[in-house]
Amino acid sequence: MNSEQPTTAAQSAPSGQAWSGRFHEPVDERVKRYTASVFFDHRLALFDIEGSVAHARMLAGVGVIGANDLADIERGMTQIRGEIERGEFQWSLDLEDVHLNIERRLTNLVGDAGKRLHTGRSRNDQVATDVRLWLRDAIDRIGGHVRDLRRSLVDLAEQHADTVMPGFTHLQVAQPVTFGHHLMAYQEMLTRDGERLADCRKRVNRLPLGAAALAGTSYPIDRERVARDLGFDGVCGNSLDAVSDRDFAIEFTACAALVMTHLSRLSEELILWMSPRFGFIDIADRFCTGSSIMPQKKNPDVPELVRGKTGRVNGHLVALLTLMKGQPLAYNKDNQEDKEPLFDTVDTLVDTLVIYAEMMRGVTVKADRMRAAAAEGFATATDLADYLVKRGLPFREAHEAVALAVRTASDRGVDLADLTVAELRAFSPLVGDDVHSVLTLDGSIASRDHIGGTAPAQVRAAIARARAELG
């Protein structure tokens, strides 16, 4: 035999690879494990099937494949879907990823029709499509969980629209608020989170399929038809960008990091409030654990873990940003590393939202402890300053007069409300006999009677608005 005679693909190709005809030796086993993604991307399987069937229908619609091929592909994909859903599908490391595993199984089932399915597309635009389909579904699920948690907060806030607690700045007692008002602050944060996720979904919901490897395809494809069939709002407008863009994954992870950050802040407060030093709340036993050595302990493990897992999600955001920062156009193998951070972000966020909504339903409020704490720290000092301003004293002078009154009360170990009218008048002649009416906790709270204020009537109005929006 002439040594220069080319060998055939059947003679030289390492088995199992879609691209193997180019190579003279099989992939090293360690490299095979290192580069494979089937261990984690198999969760895209049903979306891969959905995208492939839409692609096949389009190919048949424009005459690239025949009706018989389409029927065989649809039949085979129906069988594969069933195998995956029943846990019967055999995933192969040799086939690298979810896409080749499904394609090989389809070819085994329906023959040449399965080999024609990949006409006019690449794994580059295929995986980008699958991830967008999967993430779109995840965003829809997460949006529902966000709304469920908001309902839990609103329900608890409604029970405590009148419950007085100290509001803090710098973790020092600042002014009295109601516990319902405090909870509604987190409801506002989560409302914005839901809005961000819905807005992110618009950019997720663009179809990359049809971009092929990077330049498009010479086949007469109909991308708009595929977009309609798959429920996309439109198509990605540039083939290079379509296959290499991961902005949508980064944007989603940023949204998720904000949700987790908000819940981490609430978790920190729940942890503090449950401490005996605060004693404001108790969390149901089913969300806590004990100590292996100290029998008296009841530890708020769920809020602590939420606080910790927030760092995990923030890390995924940084990982994705770092993954993309040095990549030239178009697709690079680096992008295989987008999936595990994205998948774990979704899993972590879903689990956190579900358990948090239930945990908030198990919060017991100790209203007497909250009120007692609000009575400490001169929480109504600002109300006294406002009282003097309303009687004609410039605010800065009122501020100084009240500061002197607070110092006197602190030195004596009493609250402002314990000082007599005569004692208070020593700091300003504008103090009248009615001064104690503004130094009560309930009076202070009731006076904040405007949209966004802590007055119970305004808290109930905010709750009503939230319920109307939640449906």
N, C-alpha and C positions, 0 to 999 in steps of 0.2 A: 504493500500500500504506500502511496506517495505520502511522505511525512507532512506535506503542506496541505493535504486534503482536509477540508473542514469537517469536524464531527457534527452530527445532528444533535438537536436539542435533547432527543430521547437518550442519546449516548452520554451526553455530558452534564445534563442539568441535575443539580441536587434536587431531590424529590420535595414536593410540597410548596415550593416558592413560586409566586406569580411572576417573578422577575428572573428566575434561575438560569435561563438559557445563556445569559451573558457571562456566567462564571464557570471556572474550571474545577472548583472544589466546593464542597459543602461548607456552610457556615459553622464555625467553631461552636461547640456545645455551650461553652461559657458565654460567648457572644450572643448566641441564640436566646439564652435566658435573660441576658442583660438588656437586649433590645426588644424583647417581646412585651406586649401590652395586654395580652388576652386575659391575664390574671385579674386585671381591674377593668378593662374596657368592655367586658362581656355584658355589663349593665346597659350598654347602648343597644343591645341586640334587637329588641322589638322596634326601636326607632330606626335601626339600620334596615330592617325588613320593610317598614313603612316607607322609607325613602326609596328603597330599591324597587318596590312595586310601583310607586309613582313614576320613577324613572322609566321602568319597563313600559308602562302604559303610554308615556309620552313617546318613547321610541316606536311603539306600534302605531301611535297616532300620526306620526310623520313618515311612516313607511320604512323605517330603518330595520325593524324586525317584523316578522309576520304575526298574524293572529294566533297561529298554533303555538309559536314560541311564547307569546304573552300568556296564553292559557296554561302552558306548562310551567312557566315561571310563577304564576299566581298559585297554581296547585301546589307546587313545591314549597313555596314560601308559607302557605297555610299549614302544611305539614311541619315545617321547621318551627314555626311559631308555637304549634302545639307541643312539640318536643321540648322547646325551651321553657314554656310555661309549666310543663309537668316535671321539669328537672331531668329529662332523659337525654338532652343533647350532650354529645361528647366533645368537649373543648380540647383542641390540640395545640400544644406549644409549638410544634413544627410549623403551624399555619399563622404564627405571629400574633394575629389580632382578631377581633370580632368579625371584621369584614371578610377576611379570607376564610375563616372557619365556616361562615354561613355560605359563602360562594362555593366552597368545595362541597359542602353537604348538598347544596342545590344541584350542582353538576352531577353528583352521584345519583340524585333522585331523578333528574329530568334530562340528563345528557347535554347535547349541544346547546339547547336553549339556555341552560345555565351559564355556558361559556359566552353567550352573546349578551348577557345582562350588563357586562361592564363596558359595552360599547359607548363611546362618547362621554365617559367620566373617568376620574382617577380616584385613588384612595384619598388624595389631598382634598378634593371637594366633597367626597363622600363622608369623610370623618368630620369635616367642618359642619356639614349638614346634620349628621347624627347628633353631634354635641349640641347644636342649636335646638334641635327638636327635643332632646332630653332636658336641656336647661329651661326651655319654654314651659314644659310640663312641670318642672320643679318649681319655677316661679309661681305658677298658678296654685300649686299646692301650698307653698310657703305663704302666699297672700292670704289664703284661708286660715292658716294657723296664726298669722299676725292678727287677723280680725277676731279670732277666738280669744286670744290673750287680751286684746282690747276689751272685749266683753267682760272678761273676768275682772279687769281693773275697774271698769265702769260699775259693775255690780257691787264691788266692795266699796267704791267711792260713794255710791248712793246710800249705803248703810251708814256711812260716816261723814255725811255732808256737814254735820254740826259738831263732830268730835274735834275738840281743841287739842292742838299739839304745838310744840315750838317749831318755828321755821328757823333754819340755820344759815348763816354765812360764815365761812372759815371754820365750820363745825362749832361755832359759838352761837348761843341763843340770840336771835335777831329780832323777830317779830312773831306774834302768834298767827297761826294759820289753822285750817282744818285738815284732818287726815284725808278727807275726800278731795280737797284741793290739791294736796301733795300727790295723791295717786293720779289725778287727772293730768298732772304734768307729764307723767310717763305715757299716758294715753295720747297726749299730743305728740310726743316723740315717735311713738309707734305709728301714729297716723301719717307722719312724714315718711317713716320707713316704708309703709305700704305704697305711698305715692311714688317714692323713688323706685321701688321694685316694678311698679306698673310702667313707669317711664323707661326703665332699663329694658323691659320686655319688648318695647317697640324696636330697639336696636338689635336685640337678639333675633327678632322675627323677620330676618331677611335671608333669602335663599342663596347659598353659595353654589349649589349644584349647577353644573353647566360650565363652571370655570375650568373643569378638567384639572390637568396637572398644574397649570399656571397661565396658559395663554388662551383658553377657550378650546373649542373643537371645530373641526371642519364638517361635522355632521349637521344636518338641518334641524337642530333641536329647538324646542319650544320651552324656554325656561319659565315664562309666565304661566304656562299651563301647569307645570310642576309646582310652582309656587301656590297657585290656587288650590291644587289637589291636596297639598300639605298644610294649607291654612296659613301660609306666610303672607305678610303684608306686601311684599315685593321682592325683587332680586337684588343681590349685591352688584353694584354698578361697574366694578373693575375686577377682572379675573385674577390679577396678581394679588390684590387686596383680599379678594374673597377667600382664597386658600390659605393666606398667611395671617389674616386678622384674628386676634384674640382679645380685642378691645371688649367685646361683649362679656367674656369670662372675667376679665379684670373689673369691669364696671359692676357686674353682679357681685363679685367678691367684696368690692368696696361697700356696696349696699349691705351685704351680709355683715361685714365688720362693724358698720354703724348700728345695725340692730343689736348685735352682740355687745357693743359698747354701751348702748342704752340699758340693756339688761344687766350688764356688769355693774353699772352705777346703782341700779335698784338692788342688785344682790348685795352690794356693799352696805346699803342702808338696812336691808333686812338682817344682815349679820350683826350690825351694830344694835339695831332695835331689839333683837332677840337676846342680846347680852344682858345679864342681870344688872349691869350698870345703867342700862337704859330701861329694859323691861317693858318696852312699848307693845310688843307683839309676841305671839308664839306661833311656830310653824308646826303643822300636823306631824305626828310621829313618823308617818310613812315617808316623809321627805328628809328625815334626819337619821343619824346613826349615833351609837354610843362609843365609849372608849374601852379598849381592851384592858386597861388598868384602873381607870377612875370610874367607879360605878355611877357617880352622880351626873356624868356628862351627857348632854344632848347637843350634838353638833349639827349645825346647819350645812350639811354636806352639799346639797343641791345648789344653793346660792354660791358656795365656795367654788364648786366645780364650774359653774357658769362663768364666774370671774376668771378662773383659770383657762377655760376653753376659749374665752375671748382672745387671749393671747395667741392661741392656736390659729384662730381664723385670721387675726391680724397678720400672722406669719405667712399664711397662705396668700394673702394679698401682696405682701412684699415678694414672695417667691414668684408669683406670676408676673409682676412688674419687672423683676430681675430677669426672668426667663426671656422676656420680649425685648429687653433694652438694647441688645447687641445683634439682633438678627437682621441680616440683609433680606431683601425680597428674593424668592417668594417663600415657599414652604421649606422648612428645615426640620430635621429629626428632633431638634430641641422641643418642638411643639408637642411631642408625645408626653412631655412632662407637665402639660397643662391639666391633665385629667385628674390625677390623684388629688392635687390641692382643691380643684373644683368639686370633685365628688365628695371629699371629706368636708368641705365647707357646707355643702347642701345637707349632708347627713347630720353634721353638728348643729346646724341652725334649726333643722326640722325637729330633732330630738329636744333641743333646748326650748323651743316655742311650745311644743306639746306638753312637756312636763311643767313648764312655768305656768301655763294657763291653769293646770290642775292644782299646782302648789298654791297659787294665789287664792283659790277657792278654799284652801285649808288654812288660811291665816286667821288667827284669833287676835283681836285688838284689845289691849288693856287701856281703856279710855281714861281711867283714873290716873294711871301713871303718866300718860301723855299730858294730861291737864296739869298735873303737879309739876312736871318739868317745864311747861310753858309759863308757870307762875314764877319760875326762877330766872335769874339772868336779866331782870329788868326789861322784859319783852315789850312792855308798853311805853318805853321811854320816847320812842318816835311819836306816839300818840300825844304825849304831853307837849312835845315840841310843836306839833301841828296845832294843838289847842292854843298855844301862846301866839303862834303866827296868825291864826284866825282872829285873835284879839288885837292885832296890830303890831306885834313885835317882829322885826326882821328875822328871817330864818336863822342866820348865823348867830344872832344874839340869843334866839330861843334855844338853839343847839347848845350854846355855852351854858346857859342857865340850867338846862336839864342835865348836862354833864356834871355840873356842880352838885345838883340834887342827887344824882346817882351815886356820886362819890360819898356824899354824906350818908345815904341809905346803906351803901355797901359797908362803910366803916362801922355803922351801927348794927349790921347784920339783919336788916329788914328790907322789904320791898318798897318801891315808890308808893304803892297804894297804902302802905302802913304809916306814911308821914301824914300829919294833920294838915288841914288847909293853911293854918298859920305857918307851919314849918315850910310848906311849899311856897307860900307867899314871900318868904324871905329871899327866895331866888328870883322872884319877879312879882311886882305889885299887880300884874295883870291876872294872877291866879284868882279865880272866883270860887264861890261855895260849891259850884257844880263840877269841880275839877275831877273828883273821883269817878265820875261817870265815864271819863275817857281812859281811866287807868284799869278798868276791868278787862279781862280777856275777851269776854263775849262782846263788849262794846267795841273793842278794837277791831275784832273780826267783822262785826256787822257794819262798821263804817267803810269797809273796802267794797262798797256795793256798786261795782261797775263791771263791764265785760272783762273777763280775765282776772277779776279780783277774788279774794278768798271768802267774801260774805257767803253764807250758806245758800241764799237765794241765787247768787251767781254760780255757785258750784252746781246747784240743781239745774240751772239753765244750761250749763256746759254739758252736763250729763244728758239732758234731753237732746241737745244738738248731736252729741255723739251717737246716741241710740238711733236717731233719725238717719244718720249717715250709715250706721252699721246695718240697719234694716231689721 
